[in-house]
Structure formats: structure tokens, C-alpha cells
Amino acid sequence: MAKVNIPALKLNNGRDIPALGYGTWLGLNDKAEFDPTDVPKMVDALSYAIDIGYRHIDTAHLYRVEPEVGQVINRKIQEGVVKREELFVTTKVWHHYHREADVEVSVRASLRRLNLEYLDLVLMHWPMSISQDGVDEKIDYLETWRGFESVLQKGLVKAIGVSNFNVEQLKRLVANSKVVPASNQVEINLNLGQKELVDYCQANNIVVVAYSPFGTMVPSRNQPNSPEPKLNNPTLVTIGKKYGKTVTQVTLRYLYQRGIISIPKTVTRSRVLENASIFDFALDNDDVRTIAQFDNGYRTVVPAFWQDFTNYPFEKRPVKLEIPLALRRWKNGANLDIE
Ligand code: NDP
């Protein structure tokens, strides 16, 4: 079986974090509902990922797959493929759980669903706090962060971090908290370079993790007006040919050379291998400069239905949208949690 060798970066708690992870968000379907059809494919692809050497797994309460992710992890431990301490498991606290005491409730529920004794990293998924009924709870993320500091102190998690925080929010958090976040997970890809945010994080020892690393490059995310590059972009194809690599590999390698960890999602075994086969070549400076020119600030993930909520982190758009029920109530709108 093929094997990949994924290097590690250091977190500010002194622990290693593998420089590439496996993302487990399967998305919502055309009706804006969670569709479990792809869950068995994800289980197969994640099993394969661990077999070939992936050690970093990114999940979240929102994704509804913590039970299945935990089953794969525990099976691979039982099979002797990997030890728990060799794995790096991240999950996230959803924005219904922003009261200080609720953070521990959420983390303990994730541990139960994953059937794990500790997490390597837990993130505040978004800076806003929104109830299941779509009410703006206006809870300051500084309060929520105290809940994160508490689960860290209790040993439920090895590191705590945030996600979708902009620079101002991160600076305010750092200035007013005991524990500096170990990581900020945000959208970064060739269109959205996030230079200011990345520079701030790297200067302050906060590891940057890129979600949606392919942006709108891949067909599932390709919008009618979305900008280049696509998978057939001639410039990137030419660069890839020079190194014997695909356009997606060039993309992930470029982010790695910026010191950024990517967590691409795929339910396709061949892509699991492809995405991690980026540590055996290096883009030269000319190619890095060329690729950097695709950065135009274009955002792929735009949850404009949250934009009027306190602490929404992105620029606002002139639209008014309803929050999809599946992002508020777990069972596609029913007011029930996942088991
Ligand atoms: P990605 O950029 O990872 O794109 C996923 C898509 O790319 C899928 O359609 C997949 O297809 C396709 N794909 C994957 N690899 C290849 C390849 N080598 N060649 C061609 N196509 C490929 O986007 P995501 O939005 O899924 O982000 C990745 C992860 O980041 C998520 O799974 C989640 O863990 C995290 N995330 C976090 C967010 C946050 O708010 N913190 C928000 C969004 C994501 P297929 O599966 O069919 O192979």
C-alpha cells in the first residue's frame, strides 16, 4: 500500500500538529439539508487515509459525523495501525454553546460521540452566538473563551483555538485572555490569500489552518461568476507539469510553503493519496510569485444569512437571507441533537 509522510508544525503548547489533515464536512444538499448519503464513502476514505499515513483529522459537532469518525479512529487503534497519541483530532463547538458553562457540555458531548478520552484541539467554530431558533444571543466570545480555557485546564483537550475570527477579533481575544489560541482555522485558497491575518497569526505563534483550500477551483464549488484558477487553468497546469504534480497538489504545496496547514475534504481514495503527496517537491520562487497573483480577495464560503448577527467576521453583502434550518437544528430542522 502507498504511504505518505506528512511533516508537523509546532503549536504554542509545544505539541506537534501534522501539516495536512483530512476534512470531514460533507456539506448540505440542494435543499440545504444534511444528506447522509456520502457518510459511508467518508468512512472508507478516512480509513484509507489513516492506513496510508494521515494523522490529522478535522471534524465538528455541526458536521454530524463525529460518531462515524470516532468509529474509524477506534477501529484503526484496535487494528494496531495507529496509536491514539499519534493522531491529532480537532473538533469544534457550535455557536449554540457560547455560554461559558456550555462549552464543557459541548466538548463532553463531542468526546462521547467520538468515543475518545481527549481531543488534541477544540475550536470555537464561529465568533457569533446564535440560538437554535435563530436568535442573536450576543454572547461575547471572550466569555465563551473562558469556557475554552476551563476545558483546557480540566485536561479534556490538549489545545484550544478559534475559527473564522478576523484580525480585529483575534487581537481583542489575545489582549483579553489568559491563553493565546493555538490555531485559527479560516478559509484560505489561491483566491483568498488572507495575508494580513496570516502575518498576524504567524507573528503571534498561532498556527493557521486553511479550510476550503481549493476555493472554487473544484467543480462542486464552481459558481457561474467565480474567478480563475480552475483545475484546467493553463498557468497552473504548466507549473504542475514542471514538477510532475496536479493542480490541486500545486495548490496545497503553495499553502504549505506559506506555513499554512490545509485540511482538504475528499471521499475519493485516489484523491486522499493525491492530496497528501505534496511533501516530495518544492515550488521555486518564480512559481510562488506567479501563483500569488491569483489572490483577489474572493471568498468561497459566504454565510450571508448570519451577517446581521453580532460579531459576524466578514464584510456584509446587500442581501437578506434565512438561516438554513439544518444549520440551526441538527436533524434537518427537527429540534434534536445527533446521538
Ligand atoms: P475543499 O477545498 O476541501 O474541497 C472539497 C471538494 O474538493 C470536494 O468536492 C472534493 O470532491 C474535491 N476534491 C478534493 N480533493 C480533490 C482533488 N485532489 N482533485 C479534485 N477535486 C478534489 O473544501 P471544504 O469546504 O470541504 O473544506 C475542507 C474542510 O475544511 C472541510 O471538510 C472541513 O473539515 C473544514 N471546513 C471548516 C470550516 C469552518 O468554518 N471552520 C468551513 C468549511 C470547511 P470529492 O469529495 O468528491 O472527492
Boltz pocket constraint, residues with backbone or C-beta under 6 A from the ligand:
constraints:
  - pocket:
      binder: B
      contacts: [[A, 22], [A, 23], [A, 24], [A, 25], [A, 26], [A, 58], [A, 59], [A, 125], [A, 163], [A, 164], [A, 185], [A, 186], [A, 210], [A, 211], [A, 212], [A, 213], [A, 214], [A, 215], [A, 218], [A, 220], [A, 221], [A, 248], [A, 263], [A, 264], [A, 265], [A, 266], [A, 267], [A, 268], [A, 271], [A, 274], [A, 275], [A, 301]]
      max_distance: 6.0
